[in-house]
Amino acid sequence: MPGSDQGELDVSKSDALDRLSMLIQRLKPLDRQIIVLYLEGMDAATTGEITGLSPANVAMKIHRIKKILTRWFQTGGLDAG
């Protein structure tokens, strides 16, 4: 059926975004705020002003949060640490 592959891809993307959103909700409040600001396109300096952290600390936290989310996503979110 023409276009069915695209429909499956759209569902797959939607499912992945839903899973990622649920995993973000599991983060500590500060980490959640940092990653949401990052996803909204805020730079480290602006995020630092909002959170009270240095831009270098924000950048390091973003790196670590992305690693945590990747691990949780790959393990189905079962890894709590």
C-alpha positions in Angstrom: 0.0 0.0 0.0 1.6 3.3 -1.0 2.5 5.6 1.8 2.0 3.0 4.5 5.7 3.1 5.4 5.4 6.9 6.0 2.5 6.3 8.3 4.4 3.7 10.3 7.4 6.0 10.6 5.1 8.8 11.9 3.7 6.5 14.5 7.2 5.3 15.5 8.3 8.9 15.9 5.3 9.8 17.9 5.8 6.8 20.2 9.5 7.7 20.6 8.5 11.3 21.5 5.9 10.1 24.0 8.5 7.8 25.6 11.1 10.6 25.7 8.6 12.9 27.3 7.8 10.3 30.0 11.5 9.8 30.7 12.1 13.6 31.0 9.3 13.7 33.7 11.3 11.1 35.7 14.3 13.5 36.0 15.0 15.6 39.1 13.3 19.0 38.9 16.4 21.0 38.1 17.6 18.5 35.5 14.1 18.5 34.0 14.2 22.3 33.8 17.6 22.3 32.2 16.8 19.8 29.5 13.4 21.5 28.7 15.2 24.8 28.3 17.8 23.1 26.1 15.1 21.5 23.9 13.5 24.9 23.6 16.8 26.3 22.2 18.1 28.2 25.2 21.8 28.5 25.3 23.9 27.6 28.4 24.3 31.3 29.5 20.6 32.0 29.4 19.8 28.7 31.2 22.4 29.6 33.7 20.7 32.9 34.4 17.4 31.2 34.9 18.7 28.3 37.1 21.5 30.2 39.0 24.2 27.8 37.6 27.2 28.8 35.6 27.1 28.2 31.9 29.9 25.6 32.2 27.8 23.7 34.8 24.7 23.9 32.6 26.7 22.5 29.6 28.0 19.7 31.8 24.6 18.9 33.1 23.1 18.8 29.6 25.7 16.3 28.5 25.0 14.1 31.6 21.3 14.4 31.2 21.4 13.4 27.6 23.5 10.3 28.5 21.0 9.4 31.2 18.0 9.8 28.9 19.8 7.8 26.2 20.4 4.9 28.6 16.9 5.0 29.9 15.4 5.1 26.4 17.6 2.2 25.2 16.7 0.0 28.3 13.0 0.8 28.1 13.2 3.2 31.0 13.7 0.4 33.5 17.1 1.6 34.6 16.4 4.1 37.5 20.0 5.2 37.9 
